[in-house]
Amino acid sequence: MNAGKFRQRLTIRHLRLIEGVGRELSMSRCAQVLHTSQSAISCGLSEIEDLLGARLFDRTTRRIVPTSLGQILIWHSDQILGQLARAEADFDALSRGVRGFLAFVWRAWQTLTRKVQRT
């Protein structure tokens, strides 16, 4: 696998697809969950595997099983997507002012602490 291609080309869409296929272990169920077609899942997975130069899933007519590399990438995809969801939630909360008061108090505490340290 070419690490340079991994860093430069893997997108959030790719991560969602990898995580979805890994969770569902079925392209058709993944397609339902991601609201797309089974052929789009299959093409997307092939695109990712071509991009990385590695097979992520072994496919049979009945099932799909992650390879060792696939298992690692599923785990990382899940972690990255979880972090992204938390960042989006934090951003939404801050933009609505929900956490703004806490940020204000923290800044005030830092300012007060600096002033006390100077005296």
N, C-alpha and C positions, 0 to 999 in steps of 0.2 A: 504494500500500500504506500502510495506517495503522500507523505505528510504535508508537503506544500499544497497539493491539490485539496487536501482535507481542510486546511486552514483557510484557503482562499475561496472555495466554492460551495461548501456545505451551507445550506440556508435553513431558516426556521421551518420553512415548508418541508424540507427534507427531514428535519428532526421530528416533526409531527407525524410524517409518514412512517418513519422507522419505529417510533414509539407506538404508533397505532397498530402496525403489523405485529410488533413484538407483544403487545398486550392481547390482541385478539387471536393471534396465530392463525389468521384466516384473512385472505385478501378480500373476500366478499363481505365479511363482517366489518373489516376495517373500512371498506368503501361506504358501508351504511353509516358508520359512526362519523366519518369525515365528510359525509354528504357528497360523494363523488362516485364514479363508476369503478368497477373492478378492473377494467382495462387501464384506467388512469393510475390506479395503485400499482398495477403490474409494470406499466411503463415507467412510473416514477421510481420504483424500486430498482429496475434495471438501469435507469439513469444514474442513480446513486452508486450502484455497484460498479458501473463503468467509470464513473468519476473517481472513485476510490481505488479502482483496480483490485477489488477484493469481493468475494462472495459473502454476503451477510446472512442469507437464508438458503437452506436447502429446501427445494420444492418437490412435492410429489403431486399426483392428481388428487389426493385426499387431504394433504396437510402441508403446512409450512413450518420449518423448524429453524431457529436461529443457529448460526455457526458460532464458534467461540468469539470471533470478531463481532458478529452480530449481537451477541449477548452484551459485550462491552459497550457497543454503540447504543443499544437500547437503554442501558443503565444511564449512560451519559446524557442521552436525549431526554430521558425522564427528569434528570437533575436540572438540566438547562431550562427545559420548559417550565419546571416548577419554579425556578428562580425568576424566570421571565413573568410568570403569573403573579408572583409576590411583588415584583417591581411594579407591574401594572396596577395592582391593588394599592400599593403605597402611593403611587403617583396620583391615582384617582382620589384617594383619601386626602392627600395634601392639597390637591387642586380644589377640593370641596371645602377645605378649611378644617377637616375633621382632626388632623394631627397638627395643624398650624399652631395651636396654643402650646402644645408640648415643645415644638421647635422654638417658639418665642421664649418660653420659660428657660429652656436650656441655654439659649443665647444670653439671656439676662443673667443667669447663674454664672456663665463663663466671664462675662463682663465684670460682675461683682467680685468674683474670685480674683481676677487680675488686679482690680483696684485694691482689694484687701492685701494682696501680696506686695504691692508697691509701698504700702504704709508700714 
